Amino acid sequence: MADNGRLIQGDRMADDEQVFDPSIYIKQLDPDQLGMFEPLSGVMLLNISKIDLRDAARRFVARAPTDFDRAIIHTINHEAYHFAQVVSSGYVFHRQARLLMVFNASEAIPEPPIDPHMQETLDAAREAAGDDPELRQRYEQVLALLKGYNQINLYNQLAGPGDHSLMGALLPAFFAHMKALAEGERVANADGLSILGLLEGSAVVHANQLMHADEDATPYVEAELTTLPPVYRELYDLTVARTGERALELLLPAVALALRFMQPHNAYLPVLSLIAQSTPGDAVEHGRRLIERLPEISEGGHLLGTALDLRRIDDGYRAYDAMLGKLENGEWGIDSYDLLARPKAMFAVGSFPLGIVTNDGYLGALDPNELAARVVLMGAVLRTQSRRRAERQWTEFASAWGRSVAQRWFGGGAGNE
């Protein structure tokens, strides 16, 4: 959402085109969480209804927003910058491509075997049932009961401590990889900057510069940082300490180039020092001139380049192909560097190019089948499906089975056999 509302303006509603029930895959955000962007699937979640979102956008464009309108639009801008990080930077695109590779490499959990002695009893019961439909049904109910019990026990063994999700049990290696990655991104270097601090801190700065494009965004950045966890201010505080009053001019161009390295938090200060050699007001263009002559930064690791550079090498991760194509062919009139370094470049993107899921529906121009695939992937990553539902269903089935057995043996009411 840019300050003219274009990131949702013009999107079509997809109510009549939904071919599946997305509710079981959509994460319910906490009441105080306005939104989030899930980068593997490319879906943005917003804690607002469709009509309220459109009303907020209209009021914002009319320059009569409420405090909540400002908050939700600011959230959209923040999360849209995380989208820009994926589609523009080598580091984030590479991270998501690795995640998808691990996701796809996860092997299906085999069906747990039934105890051999119990299997012998079941085989005997199946043979005794013959072609009697009532006995066959009883046999199949007992078999389903045992398989469900074994499956639930296996899920409980495989899932991590405190993880009650279905996907946590089905893909333990994937979530172990995600956890290790997240923990690694939280580790700050000797200068006090972590990868997470760079990613989130730059999103705070970008969103405030976009919302306050015609004024000094410094007081807005500093005010927001007081409300956020300490990791969000690592980048800003470090930049101010090194460059003083030029911090906001230099920060985003330096981030745009640092994110081309495998260890962007370690590349940041060397890149910042190079861009700080620019004359005031020329930081963005100075950074652009550095692109073709970026030095080797040993602590920054391998120079990955942009998401486009990586996509040209490997086609394993195609979720962002449509957007990468527009960057490559110049349809938006901007390049990967612009999208990260110049907040106003977001205006060129127009409506959000992937998908926005609200409390009660969907905003976007995606084909319904593509939307379904993205929402299912998002649900898997966010572990929205609880095993507790499956356990409740099994318990209900077991209770019904137990009642039917009791009625057969002891009688007692309707359904007595």
RANORKA-V90782 format. One record per residue. N is the residue number from 1. SS is DSSP state (~ for helix, > for strand, _ for the rest). PSI is psi in degrees with one decimal (none if undefined). BURIAL is I if it has 16 or more other C-alpha atoms within 10 Angstrom, else O. Layout:
((N,SS,PSI,BURIAL) (N,SS,PSI,BURIAL))
This chain:
((1,_,109.6,I) (2,_,177.9,I) (3,_,-2.8,I) (4,_,9.2,I) (5,_,10.5,I) (6,_,-18.6,I) (7,_,-14.7,I) (8,_,-15.4,I) (9,_,132.0,I) (10,_,-8.4,O) (11,_,147.1,I) (12,_,151.6,O) (13,>,149.5,O) (14,_,21.6,I) (15,~,-45.2,O) (16,~,-7.3,O) (17,~,-4.5,O) (18,_,130.5,I) (19,_,10.6,O) (20,_,164.8,O) (21,_,105.7,O) (22,~,-8.4,I) (23,~,-32.3,O) (24,~,-13.4,O) (25,~,-7.2,I) (26,_,126.6,I) (27,_,132.8,I) (28,_,114.5,O) (29,_,151.3,O) (30,_,151.7,O) (31,_,-33.6,O) (32,_,4.4,O) (33,_,114.3,O) (34,_,-26.3,I) (35,>,170.2,I) (36,>,156.3,I) (37,>,125.6,I) (38,>,108.3,I) (39,_,-26.4,I) (40,_,-41.4,I) (41,_,-21.6,I) (42,_,31.1,I) (43,>,135.7,I) (44,>,129.5,I) (45,>,132.7,I) (46,>,137.9,I) (47,_,65.3,I) (48,_,154.3,I) (49,_,163.6,O) (50,~,-47.7,I) (51,~,-37.6,O) (52,~,-35.6,O) (53,~,-44.1,I) (54,~,-36.9,O) (55,~,-41.1,O) (56,~,-41.9,I) (57,~,-41.8,I) (58,~,-43.1,I) (59,~,-36.0,I) (60,~,-43.3,I) (61,~,-35.1,O) (62,_,3.0,O) (63,_,38.1,O) (64,_,49.1,O) (65,_,152.8,I) (66,_,172.8,O) (67,~,-39.2,O) (68,~,-39.3,O) (69,~,-46.6,I) (70,~,-40.5,I) (71,~,-44.4,O) (72,~,-37.4,I) (73,~,-35.7,I) (74,~,-41.6,I) (75,~,-44.0,I) (76,~,-43.4,I) (77,~,-42.3,I) (78,~,-49.6,I) (79,~,-32.2,I) (80,~,-31.0,I) (81,~,-32.6,I) (82,~,-35.4,I) (83,~,-45.6,I) (84,~,-35.0,I) (85,~,-37.9,I) (86,~,-48.3,I) (87,~,-12.0,I) (88,~,-29.6,I) (89,>,144.6,I) (90,~,-41.1,I) (91,~,-53.5,I) (92,~,-39.1,I) (93,~,-42.6,I) (94,~,-39.9,I) (95,~,-45.9,O) (96,~,-36.1,I) (97,~,-38.8,I) (98,~,-40.5,O) (99,~,-43.5,I) (100,~,-37.3,I) (101,~,-44.0,O) (102,~,-40.2,I) (103,~,-47.8,I) (104,~,-24.3,O) (105,~,-10.9,O) (106,_,127.6,O) (107,_,145.9,O) (108,_,141.3,O) (109,_,124.3,O) (110,_,153.5,O) (111,_,126.9,O) (112,_,138.9,O) (113,_,152.8,O) (114,_,143.2,O) (115,_,132.9,O) (116,~,-40.8,O) (117,~,-39.5,O) (118,~,-36.1,O) (119,~,-38.2,O) (120,~,-42.3,O) (121,~,-41.4,O) (122,~,-41.8,I) (123,~,-39.9,O) (124,~,-39.9,O) (125,~,-38.1,O) (126,~,-41.8,I) (127,~,-39.7,O) (128,~,-30.8,O) (129,~,-31.7,I) (130,_,-130.3,O) (131,_,11.6,O) (132,_,114.8,O) (133,~,-35.1,O) (134,~,-43.4,O) (135,~,-36.6,O) (136,~,-41.9,I) (137,~,-42.1,O) (138,~,-42.2,I) (139,~,-47.0,I) (140,~,-33.4,O) (141,~,-44.1,O) (142,~,-41.6,O) (143,~,-45.2,I) (144,~,-38.5,O) (145,~,-45.9,I) (146,~,-43.2,I) (147,~,-41.7,I) (148,~,-42.1,I) (149,~,-45.7,I) (150,~,-39.1,I) (151,~,-44.5,I) (152,~,-43.1,I) (153,~,-41.4,O) (154,~,-44.4,I) (155,~,-43.5,I) (156,~,-31.8,I) (157,~,-36.1,O) (158,~,-33.5,I) (159,_,151.3,I) (160,_,163.7,O) (161,_,129.7,O) (162,_,-0.7,O) (163,_,109.6,O) (164,_,16.2,I) (165,>,155.8,I) (166,~,-44.3,I) (167,~,-30.2,I) (168,~,-33.0,I) (169,~,-34.2,I) (170,~,-31.8,I) (171,_,59.0,I) (172,~,-35.3,I) (173,~,-38.3,I) (174,~,-45.7,I) (175,~,-26.9,I) (176,~,-40.1,O) (177,~,-45.0,O) (178,~,-42.0,I) (179,~,-44.8,O) (180,~,-39.6,O) (181,~,-46.0,O) (182,~,-41.1,O) (183,~,-40.3,O) (184,~,-36.7,O) (185,~,-14.9,I) (186,_,-8.2,O) (187,_,119.5,O) (188,_,146.9,I) (189,_,-172.4,O) (190,_,-22.0,O) (191,_,1.6,O) (192,_,17.5,O) (193,_,129.0,I) (194,_,167.4,I) (195,~,-42.9,I) (196,~,-40.1,I) (197,~,-37.8,I) (198,~,-43.8,I) (199,~,-46.9,I) (200,~,-38.0,I) (201,~,-39.2,I) (202,~,-32.9,I) (203,~,-37.6,I) (204,~,-46.8,I) (205,~,-47.0,I) (206,~,-46.9,I) (207,~,-40.9,I) (208,~,-35.5,I) (209,~,-31.5,I) (210,~,-41.4,I) (211,~,-27.7,I) (212,_,53.9,O) (213,_,-24.4,O) (214,_,18.3,O) (215,_,172.6,O) (216,_,118.6,O) (217,_,-3.5,I) (218,~,-52.4,O) (219,~,-30.6,O) (220,~,-41.1,I) (221,~,-48.7,I) (222,~,-36.5,I) (223,~,-42.7,O) (224,~,-39.3,O) (225,~,-27.6,I) (226,_,-17.6,O) (227,_,-3.3,O) (228,_,160.8,O) (229,_,156.4,O) (230,~,-30.8,O) (231,~,-27.9,I) (232,~,-22.5,I) (233,~,0.9,I) (234,~,-48.9,I) (235,~,-47.6,I) (236,~,-47.5,I) (237,~,-41.4,I) (238,~,-40.8,I) (239,~,-42.0,I) (240,~,-41.4,O) (241,~,-33.3,O) (242,~,-29.8,O) (243,~,-1.7,I) (244,~,-128.6,O) (245,~,-15.3,O) (246,~,7.3,O) (247,~,-51.5,I) (248,~,-27.0,I) (249,~,-34.7,I) (250,~,-26.1,I) (251,~,-54.6,I) (252,~,-42.4,I) (253,~,-37.4,I) (254,~,-39.7,I) (255,~,-42.9,I) (256,~,-38.8,I) (257,~,-37.6,I) (258,~,-33.7,I) (259,_,1.5,I) (260,_,-4.3,I) (261,>,156.5,I) (262,_,-28.5,I) (263,_,76.0,I) (264,~,-31.1,I) (265,~,-30.8,I) (266,~,-25.4,I) (267,~,-16.7,I) (268,~,-52.6,I) (269,~,-43.5,I) (270,~,-40.8,I) (271,~,-41.6,I) (272,~,-40.8,I) (273,~,-38.5,O) (274,~,-43.5,I) (275,~,-29.4,I) (276,_,-13.7,I) (277,_,-7.6,O) (278,_,160.5,O) (279,_,150.2,O) (280,_,132.9,O) (281,_,-8.9,O) (282,_,12.7,O) (283,~,-44.8,I) (284,~,-46.9,I) (285,~,-34.0,O) (286,~,-42.1,I) (287,~,-38.1,I) (288,~,-38.6,I) (289,~,-20.7,O) (290,~,-17.1,O) (291,~,-47.6,O) (292,~,-8.0,O) (293,~,36.5,O) (294,_,128.6,O) (295,_,163.6,O) (296,_,131.2,O) (297,_,99.1,I) (298,~,-41.9,O) (299,~,-16.8,O) (300,~,-8.4,I) (301,_,-161.6,O) (302,_,138.6,O) (303,>,105.1,I) (304,_,-31.7,I) (305,_,-145.2,I) (306,>,172.6,I) (307,~,-39.0,I) (308,~,-41.8,I) (309,~,-44.1,O) (310,~,-38.2,I) (311,~,-32.5,I) (312,~,-26.1,O) (313,~,-37.3,O) (314,_,139.7,O) (315,_,23.2,O) (316,_,-22.4,O) (317,_,104.9,I) (318,_,11.3,O) (319,_,-25.9,I) (320,_,17.8,I) (321,~,-41.9,O) (322,~,-42.6,O) (323,~,-39.9,I) (324,~,-37.3,I) (325,~,-39.4,O) (326,~,-33.9,O) (327,~,-39.9,I) (328,~,-40.0,O) (329,~,1.5,O) (330,_,14.4,O) (331,_,-36.0,O) (332,_,-11.3,I) (333,_,15.2,O) (334,_,166.8,I) (335,_,-176.3,I) (336,~,-38.1,I) (337,~,-44.7,I) (338,~,-45.1,I) (339,~,-29.1,I) (340,~,-30.7,I) (341,~,-25.7,I) (342,_,107.0,I) (343,~,-40.6,I) (344,~,-14.0,I) (345,~,-21.0,I) (346,~,-25.7,I) (347,~,-31.1,I) (348,~,-24.5,O) (349,~,-30.4,I) (350,_,-138.2,I) (351,_,151.2,I) (352,_,123.6,I) (353,_,1.4,I) (354,_,-86.0,I) (355,>,142.1,I) (356,>,124.1,I) (357,>,122.9,I) (358,>,-174.1,I) (359,_,-27.9,I) (360,_,20.3,O) (361,>,-149.7,I) (362,>,139.8,I) (363,>,128.3,I) (364,_,176.4,I) (365,_,23.9,I) (366,_,149.8,I) (367,_,138.6,O) (368,~,-35.8,I) (369,~,-38.6,O) (370,~,-40.1,O) (371,~,-46.2,I) (372,~,-45.3,I) (373,~,-42.1,O) (374,~,-41.9,I) (375,~,-38.7,I) (376,~,-43.2,I) (377,~,-42.8,I) (378,~,-44.6,I) (379,~,-37.1,I) (380,~,-46.2,I) (381,~,-40.4,I) (382,_,0.0,I) (383,_,53.2,I) (384,_,-26.0,I) (385,_,120.8,I) (386,>,141.4,O) (387,~,-21.0,I) (388,~,-32.7,O) (389,~,-46.0,O) (390,~,-38.1,O) (391,~,-40.0,I) (392,~,-41.5,O) (393,~,-40.9,O) (394,~,-42.1,I) (395,~,-42.9,O) (396,~,-41.6,O) (397,~,-44.7,I) (398,~,-39.0,I) (399,~,-43.4,O) (400,~,-40.4,O) (401,~,-43.8,I) (402,~,-41.0,O) (403,~,-40.1,O) (404,~,-37.8,I) (405,~,-44.4,O) (406,~,-39.8,O) (407,~,-37.0,I) (408,~,-39.7,O) (409,~,-42.0,O) (410,~,-6.3,O) (411,_,-170.4,O) (412,_,60.9,O) (413,_,-172.1,O) (414,_,145.7,O) (415,_,0.0,O) (416,_,129.4,O) (417,_,none,O))
